Amino acid sequence: MTVHLNWNTFIEAESRLGYYQKLQEFVQDERNSDKAIFPPREEVFTAFERTPLDKVRVVIIGQDPYHGPSQAHGLCFSVKHGVKIPPSLVNMYKELVTDIPGFKTPDHGHLSSWADQGVLMLNTVLTVEQGKAHSHAKSGWETFTTNALKQLNEQEAPIVFILWGAHAIKKGKVITSLHHHILSGPHPSPLSAYRGFFGCEHFSKTNALLTSLGTKPIDWQV
């Protein structure tokens, strides 16, 4: 496996592979067919643009983008200012209030400050049709994001991987290097948050790991 120095060379290498070319044809056809596809074309790779490969310290894995208008903007769990905070993120904020001393519940759901501190906010699938969850599943994005995780697995600096829910836990099985750290538990969705997401303390545990590794903790306040 080729180990890339940055996300640009990784994406460029993937773009030469057959699966990726079929994926891009599929997404382009979807956009050309008068369907509303989220996020907008220019925001599909926001997670990679905001968090360079050599700056990744933490990875949070989501599933596919929010499928409501104006919600998805390329960072998992995040929405832009002015957009109603989705239920899973509401629960993440509830956990942060109990887990991180002094954390104040934000009035928005824009998590770009996490990305800028080295938290890769990675969805498994990077596009979706409006109103149709998982509509772009099995189109090729899973291969792309698994290959991205394999690149992260090869990084020499330790990374904390946060895996919420069976989907993310399964996705994270490619993380095999022993110097990385994995925190796993239930998803923050209202369907599962009370089964162990609340009280998981993954935010403070992440910071404790980062501190023990000699790097700055994440300022989770947004």
Secondary structure, DSSP 4 states (H G I P E B T S, - for coil): -PPPSSHHHHHHHHHTSHHHHHHHHHHHHHHHTT--EES-GGGTTHHHHHS-GGG--EEEEE-S---STTT--SSTT---TTSPPPHHHHHHHHHHHHHSTT----SS---HHHHHTTEEEEESS--EETTBTTTTTTSSHHHHHHHHHHHHHT-SS--EEEEEHHHHHHHGGG---TTSEEEEE--SSTTTGGGTTTT--HHHHHHHHHHHTTSPPP----
